């Protein structure tokens, strides 16, 4: 199976891994668009004023211009350790044992804006770039990534995809129609019995779900497998139409 996670705007600084190696990242067929976006982001960082405008940086976040300038030379951290925020705090990958972390490395991709989907244990530097940002002189990120990412996923032919990304990142690389999988929504059931979509707890639930998958070393090849696993792991999950699963919290 393949689990697709969104990134987070907030990231842990520093790192102790070697500098970015685009050739070592998952989905090697994305080498060309990765180089294109990294080069554009580094070039933009030469102008702090333009960077602040394009990246919509507040005065408190201006240090992220330097992060982008150092993309090729900065030390790295595994992607699941680099990102912070609600989803990644709930995943808490640093506290998983070696077996569970290895499962993340084998089954989880985190969809970043500058590098596309990267392996959970792939080393990446800190950066600032959102899915909606348009870099000067380049096509939109959607035009750069969408077809390339879809083709890269088709190339590895995962037996089943659990897509936990936000809609903004789904747009940067839809799962191919001929690859089986589901898009996961997180909902809550009110006292009136009606289920409603969540925001903050949406991210938390997705992090907890990914942690549970890793701890159980889940092997999922179909929707039935996913729902059966969910029941055994204590997650209330239900089919909500073609290609969609709801997690009720």
N, C-alpha and C positions, 0 to 999 in steps of 0.2 A: 504494500500500500504506500501511498504518498500523501503526506499532510502538508498543506500549504498554509503558512502563517503570514499575516501582515507584519510590517516592521513597526517601529515606534519612533515618534519624533524625539523622544528623550533617549540618551545613550550614555553609557559609562565611559568616562575619559580614559586615556592612557592605554596600556596594554603591555604584554610581554612576549607577543608573538612576532615573527618576522614581518617585514613590510609586505604590502599588498602584492599578491601574485595572481594576476588575472587568469593565468593558465592553470592554476591549481583549484579554481572554483568549480563547483558543480555545474552541470550543463555546459560543457566546454564549447558547444556550438554558438554560445552567446558571446564569444570572445570579441567579435567586431563591434556590436553595439555597446558592450561594456567599455571598450577603449574609446569609443565615440563620446559617451556621456562623461566618463572620467576626464577626458581631455577638455571637454567643454566646461566642466565644473572647475577644474584647475585654472583654466584661462580666465574664467569669470572672477576668481578669487584675487587676481592681480589688481582689481579695482574694488576697493572696499565699499565705496559709495554705491556702485552698481550692484555689488553683491547684496548689500543690505536691502536695496530696492527690489531686486529680482526674487530674492529668497524670503522677503518680507520679515526681516530680522528686527527685533526690538533692540534697544540699546543694551539690554542685558545679554543678548545673544550674539553680539558682534564678534565674540571670540570664535564663533563657528566659521567665520571667513578663513581664519588661520587653519582650522581643521581641514577645510576643503583644499587649501593651498598645499597641505602636507599629505594629500591622499596617497601619493605614491611612495612616500618615505616613512610615514608614521608607523609605530608599532601597532599590531593588530590584537584582537580578541576573537574567540569564536562568536559567531553571530548571536547565538542564544545567550551569551554572556554580555555582549556589547549593548544590546537593547535593554532598556528599563521601562517603567510604566506598568499599567495595570495588568496587561496580559502576561508580560514577561516576569513580573513580580509573582504572579500566581503560578506560572510555570516553574520558577525558582530552580532553573537548571543546574546551578552551582551545587545544590544540595542533593542532586540525584547521584546514585551510585554509578560506577563505571559501566555496568551493563545497560542501565537505562539511558545514560548519555550516548552510548554506542548506538542504541536504538534510534535516538534522535538523529544522530549523524547519518544513519542509513535510510531514514524514512521521512525526514522533515526538511522542507525548504522554507526559508524566510524571504519574502519577496521585497527586495529593496528597490529604491528608485534609481540609484546610480549603477548598481551591479546586476540588476534583475534578480531572479530567485537564486539564492545561495544556500549551500548546505548548512544545516544547523551548527556544525562544528567548523565550517570554513572561517578562516581568519579575515576580518575586515577592520578597517580603521574607523575612527569617528568621522562623521560627515554631517552636512545639512543639505537635504534635498527632498522635497515632497513630491508626491505623485502628480500634483496639479501644476508644478512649476514648469515654465518654458525657458530653456537656456538660450541665450542670445546666439544666433547663427545656426541653431539646430532645429530640426522638426520637433513637434511636441513629443513628450515622452511616450504618449500613447502610440504615435506613429513609429517611433523607434523600437518600442518593446513588443507591442501586442502580437503581431504575426510571428516575430522571432521566438517569443516565449511559448506561444501555442505550438509552434513547430518543434521546439526543444522538448516540450513535455511529450508530444507524440513520439518523438524519437526514442525516448527511454521506455515507452509503453508500460506505464505503471498499471498493475491489475485493477486498482481502485484508488480514486483520489478523494480525500476529505478536505474540502476547500473551506478554510476558516478565515479567508482574507476579507477585508472590507471591499465594498463595491469599487472604490477608487483603484485598488490594486488588481481586482479581477479585470478591470478594463485594460490594465497594462499586460495582460496575458491570459485570456480566457482558456479554460481547460478545453481541449479538443472535443468536439461532439462525439467522436468515435472512441473516446476513452471513458470508461465507466467511472462514476463517482457522484458525489453529492455536495451541494452547497449547504453549509450549516448556518442556521439562524438560532439565536438565543431568545427565548420568550419567557414570560412569567404569567402564571394563571392567577387572575384576580379572584376576589371573594364571590364575584358574579359568575365565575367559571370561564370568563373570556380571557384568551391569551393575548398578551401585548408584547411587542418588541422592546428590548432593553438597550441601554447605551453603556453606561459604566459597567454594569454587571455582565453585559455581553462580552466585554474583553476579559473580565475575570473568569467567566465560565469557560471561555475558549482556552485560556491558559491552564486551568485546572483539568480540562478534558485532555489536552496534550500531555500534561504530566501523567495523568492516569494511563493513557495509551503507552507511554514510555515505561512506566513502572510495571505494567502487565505484559510488556513485550507483545503487544497485540498483533495478530495476524488477521487482516481483514481483506477480503477479496470481493465483497458484494455488499449491497444494502442490508440483506438479511444478516450477514456476518456482523455488520456494524451495530444493528439494533440488538442482536443477541448479546454481543459484547457489552453494549451499554447497560442492558438489564443486569448482567452479571457483575458489572463494575459499579452499580449504584447510580447510574445516570438515567434520568427519564428522557428518552428520545423517541421521536415518532416521525414517520413519513408525513410530509406536508405537501404532497404533490410531486410530479415528475422531477427528479433531480434535486429535491430539497428535503432536508431533515431539520426538525426543530428540537432543540435541547431545552427542556422546561426546567427553570430554576425558581 
